[in-house]
Amino acid sequence: MPNPLLPLRTALIGLSSTSATSWASETHLPTLLQSGNFALTALSISSIAAAKSAIKTYNLPPSTKAYGTPEDLANDPDIDLVICNTRVDKHFETVLPSIRAGKQVYIEWPIARNLKEVEVLIDVARAAAAAGNGAGRVAVGLQGRFAPPVVKVGELLKGGHLGKLLSSEVRAFGGTKDREVLSAGLKYFLDGDVGGNVVTIGFGHVIDFVQSVVGDIIPGSESVHFQNQRPEVRIRDPQSGSIIETIRSNVPDLISLHGYLPETSHVSRKASLIAYFTRGQPYPGDPSLSWTLNCEFGTIRLTAPAGISLGADAYAEPVTIEVHRFETGEVEQVPWTWSEAQAKVSVKARSVQSCLVSFAEGREDGYVSLEDAAHRASQIQGWLDSWEGN
């Protein structure tokens, strides 16, 4: 249902002038400034002074409000939508007041630090909706599902011309730029209690968009193996380029997963999903991401040489889709395109743009709800719980 209240008066949390990452400024801010669906009304960071600094840094109008606490932001009746871009372990405390107040909320993935926090957010959102306390919609940034190459692969599979899916194989190398070194601003990736790391983020996005096409692995059918190949990780100062410390990681950096998929009109009974992920660079000349769908009458293959983040910046080299038709032996390249609206923002921002606009316009098939994302978080955490550690 179209949203008659556009543009949404929007508050962006986490757009810092001193942040170690640029996700908010490079992916969310362009859409908020260019789309008529949003009116960027406020920023909220760790303090009012920090918010004012960001308003100046990004040349936002002087009328943009500056907030230093999530509670003050939630109490503003002139804010419709709150977007959270903080570090994962701050998501819960940052969005809880706004969800309780019935505001529309968009949370970047992962949802929160752990499943207990996720469950509280769901309960509060349901209570707010039941009480008629505002709009109460909550979305989560699993934007890889809506990246045009992923959508195109889904169309090819569900079109039925290649028959049913027999198996799907994924090989992914990434999560961080280097297998042994991390920038100082990302050293929290090495602490599993934070909730944001190469498994939940790097692998999490990949396994989410893959399953959005082929279906979710049948619970209990999976066999998963974790390994921490390089537990001692060097930390590099981004300013000097020098190594400043070495930290022992408690997060696995290799995952091997095998499970069965549910039978559907386009997936055969007991079709397999096989996924391999490791942190860092692939072997020279190999792609960062290779995703193959083996069907009865042909094979679909997506290749991303430069990265695994199809919902962000994996496009420094062309992302290609090919189809091998068994009957003729021919291999054809299948084109895919960005939408006209996506082409107006940077490549890194395009899938985020699609989800934000869908959320604003109330198109439920264009974004991931909190409940849907919670299912994925529970699945990944269940796999992690099976790991016995270093």
Residue pairs with C-beta under 8 A, 6 or more apart in sequence:
1 362
2 361
2 362
3 360
3 361
3 362
5 80
6 36
6 37
6 360
6 361
7 36
7 37
7 38
7 39
7 360
8 37
8 38
8 39
8 80
8 81
8 104
8 360
9 39
9 41
9 78
9 79
9 80
9 81
10 32
10 38
10 39
10 40
10 41
10 42
10 79
10 80
10 81
10 82
10 83
11 41
11 42
11 43
11 44
11 65
11 67
11 73
11 76
11 79
11 81
11 82
11 83
12 24
12 28
12 29
12 32
12 40
12 42
12 43
12 44
12 83
12 85
13 43
13 44
13 45
13 70
13 73
13 82
13 83
13 84
13 85
13 86
13 94
13 95
14 24
14 45
14 84
14 85
14 86
14 94
15 24
15 25
15 28
15 29
15 43
15 45
15 54
15 58
15 85
16 24
16 45
16 46
16 50
16 54
17 50
17 53
17 54
17 56
17 57
17 58
18 50
18 53
19 25
19 185
20 183
20 184
20 185
20 186
20 238
21 185
21 186
23 85
23 108
24 85
25 58
26 346
26 348
26 349
27 312
27 348
27 349
27 352
27 353
28 83
28 85
28 349
28 352
28 356
29 40
29 58
30 345
30 346
30 349
30 353
31 38
31 345
31 349
31 352
31 353
31 356
31 357
32 38
32 40
32 83
32 356
33 40
34 344
34 345
35 341
35 353
35 356
35 357
35 360
37 356
37 357
37 360
37 361
38 81
38 356
38 360
40 60
40 64
41 64
41 65
41 78
41 79
42 64
42 65
42 66
42 67
42 73
42 76
42 79
43 51
43 54
43 55
43 60
43 64
43 65
43 66
43 67
44 51
44 66
44 67
44 68
44 69
44 70
44 72
44 73
45 51
45 54
45 68
46 68
47 68
48 66
48 67
48 68
49 68
50 68
51 66
51 67
51 68
52 66
54 60
55 62
55 64
55 66
65 76
67 73
67 76
70 93
70 94
70 95
70 96
70 97
70 98
71 97
73 79
73 82
73 97
73 98
74 82
74 97
74 98
74 100
74 101
74 103
75 97
75 101
79 98
79 103
80 103
80 104
80 135
81 103
81 104
81 105
81 106
81 360
82 95
82 98
82 103
82 104
82 105
82 106
83 105
83 106
83 356
84 91
84 94
84 95
84 105
84 106
84 107
84 108
85 108
86 94
87 188
87 194
87 196
88 110
88 112
88 113
88 194
88 195
88 196
88 200
89 113
89 188
89 193
89 194
89 195
89 196
91 107
91 108
91 110
91 111
91 112
91 113
91 117
92 112
92 113
92 117
92 120
92 121
95 105
95 107
95 121
95 138
96 120
96 121
96 124
98 105
99 105
99 121
99 124
99 125
99 128
99 136
99 138
100 124
100 127
100 128
100 133
101 128
101 133
101 134
102 128
102 129
102 131
102 133
102 134
102 135
102 136
103 134
103 135
104 134
104 135
104 136
104 137
104 138
104 359
105 137
105 138
105 139
106 138
106 139
106 140
106 141
106 355
106 356
106 359
107 138
107 139
107 140
107 141
107 370
108 140
108 141
109 140
109 141
109 142
109 201
109 204
109 205
109 373
110 195
110 196
110 200
110 201
110 204
110 377
111 117
111 118
111 121
111 140
111 370
111 373
111 374
111 377
112 118
112 121
112 195
113 193
113 194
113 195
114 195
114 381
115 374
115 377
115 378
115 381
118 374
118 377
118 378
119 374
121 138
121 370
122 370
122 371
122 374
125 136
125 138
125 370
128 134
128 136
129 136
137 359
137 369
138 369
138 370
139 355
139 359
139 367
139 368
139 369
139 370
140 368
140 369
140 370
140 372
140 373
141 352
141 355
141 368
142 205
142 208
142 209
142 311
142 368
142 373
142 376
143 311
143 312
143 351
143 352
143 354
143 355
144 150
144 205
144 206
144 208
144 209
144 212
144 309
144 310
144 311
144 312
144 351
145 208
145 209
145 212
145 311
145 368
146 311
146 351
146 354
146 355
146 358
146 366
146 367
147 209
147 310
147 311
147 350
147 351
148 336
148 337
148 338
148 339
148 342
149 302
149 304
149 310
149 319
149 321
149 336
150 209
150 212
150 213
150 310
151 336
152 321
152 334
152 336
153 213
153 291
153 293
153 300
153 302
153 321
154 212
154 213
156 162
156 293
156 300
156 321
156 323
156 334
157 165
157 213
157 214
157 266
157 293
157 295
157 300
158 266
160 265
160 266
161 297
161 298
162 295
162 296
162 297
162 298
162 299
162 300
162 323
162 325
163 295
163 296
163 297
163 298
164 266
164 267
164 268
164 271
164 295
164 296
165 214
165 261
165 266
165 267
165 268
165 271
165 293
165 294
165 295
166 268
166 271
166 272
166 294
166 295
166 296
167 271
167 272
167 273
167 274
167 294
168 210
168 214
168 261
168 271
168 272
168 273
168 274
168 291
168 292
168 293
168 294
169 274
169 275
169 290
169 291
169 292
169 294
170 206
170 207
170 210
170 273
170 274
170 275
170 276
170 277
170 289
170 290
170 291
170 292
171 275
171 276
171 277
171 289
171 290
171 291
172 202
172 203
172 206
172 275
172 276
172 277
172 278
172 288
172 289
172 290
172 308
173 277
173 278
173 279
173 280
173 281
173 282
173 286
173 288
173 289
173 308
174 202
174 279
174 280
174 288
174 289
174 307
174 308
174 309
175 197
175 198
175 199
175 201
175 202
175 203
175 253
175 277
175 279
175 280
175 308
176 182
176 186
176 189
176 198
176 202
176 279
176 280
177 280
177 281
178 280
178 281
179 230
179 253
179 278
179 279
179 280
179 281
180 230
180 233
180 234
180 280
181 233
181 234
181 235
181 236
181 243
182 189
182 190
182 233
182 234
182 235
182 236
183 235
183 236
183 238
184 235
184 236
184 237
184 238
184 244
185 238
187 233
187 235
187 247
188 194
188 196
188 197
189 196
189 197
189 198
189 249
189 251
190 197
190 233
190 247
190 248
190 249
190 250
190 251
191 197
191 249
191 250
191 251
192 250
192 251
192 384
197 251
198 251
198 253
198 279
199 251
199 252
199 255
199 380
199 384
200 377
200 380
202 277
202 279
202 308
202 309
203 255
203 275
203 277
203 380
204 376
204 380
205 308
205 309
205 310
205 311
206 275
206 277
206 289
206 308
207 257
207 275
207 277
207 380
208 376
209 310
209 311
210 273
210 275
210 291
211 217
211 273
211 376
213 293
214 261
214 267
214 271
214 273
214 293
215 261
215 262
215 264
215 267
216 261
216 262
216 375
216 379
217 257
217 259
217 260
217 261
217 273
217 379
218 259
218 260
218 261
218 262
219 379
221 259
221 260
222 257
222 258
222 259
222 260
222 383
223 257
223 258
223 259
224 255
224 256
224 257
224 258
224 383
224 386
225 254
225 255
225 256
225 257
226 252
226 254
226 255
226 383
226 384
226 386
226 387
227 252
227 253
227 254
228 249
228 250
228 251
228 252
228 253
228 254
228 389
228 390
229 253
229 254
229 278
230 249
230 253
230 279
231 248
231 249
231 250
231 390
232 246
232 247
232 248
232 249
233 246
233 247
233 248
233 249
234 243
234 245
234 246
235 243
235 244
235 245
235 246
235 247
236 242
236 243
236 244
237 243
237 244
248 390
250 389
250 390
252 384
252 387
253 278
253 279
253 280
254 277
254 278
254 279
255 275
255 276
255 277
255 278
255 383
256 275
256 276
257 273
257 274
257 275
257 276
257 383
258 272
258 273
258 274
258 275
259 272
259 273
260 270
260 271
260 272
260 273
261 267
261 270
261 271
261 272
261 273
263 269
263 270
263 271
268 296
281 288
282 288
287 303
287 304
287 305
288 304
288 305
288 306
288 307
288 308
288 314
289 302
289 303
289 304
289 307
289 308
289 310
289 314
290 301
290 302
290 303
290 304
291 301
291 302
291 303
292 299
292 300
292 301
292 302
293 299
293 300
293 301
297 325
297 326
297 327
298 323
298 324
298 325
298 326
299 323
299 324
299 326
300 321
300 322
300 323
301 321
301 322
301 323
301 324
302 319
302 320
302 321
303 319
303 320
303 321
303 322
304 310
304 314
304 315
304 317
304 319
305 317
305 318
306 314
306 315
306 316
306 317
307 313
307 314
307 315
307 316
308 314
310 319
310 351
311 351
311 352
312 348
312 351
312 352
313 347
313 348
315 347
319 336
320 333
321 333
321 334
321 336
322 331
322 332
322 333
322 334
323 331
323 332
323 334
324 330
324 331
325 331
325 332
338 350
339 354
341 353
341 354
341 357
342 350
342 351
342 353
342 354
343 350
345 353
354 366
355 366
355 367
355 368
356 367
357 366
358 364
358 365
358 366
358 367
359 366
359 367
